[in-house]
Amino acid sequence: MSAPKKYHFDVTMSCSGCSGAVERVLKKLENVDSYEVSLEKQTVDVVTSQPYETVYNTIAKTGKKINSGKEVTA
C-alpha cells in the first residue's frame, strides 16, 4: 500500500444525519488513518493510503453532492 495522502472534499450536508452518513462510510473504509467531517464548514478531510477515486466514490455512495475534491499536502 502506498504512503498516506490527505484529501479535502467540499460536500453539501444539510443536517447531522448527512454528516453522520459520511462518517459511517469512512469508518468502514479500510486503511483510513483519520477523517474529519465538518457540517458547519461543509467539508470532509481524509488521511488514507486509499486512492483518491476510492475515497470519492465512497463519499458519493451516501448520495451527498461533492462540490469539489482534491489531494492536499498533509
Secondary structure, DSSP 8 states (H G I E B T S, - for coil): ----EEEEEEE---SHHHHHHHHHHHHHSTTEEEEEEETTTTEEEEEESS-HHHHHHHHHTTT--EEEEEEE--
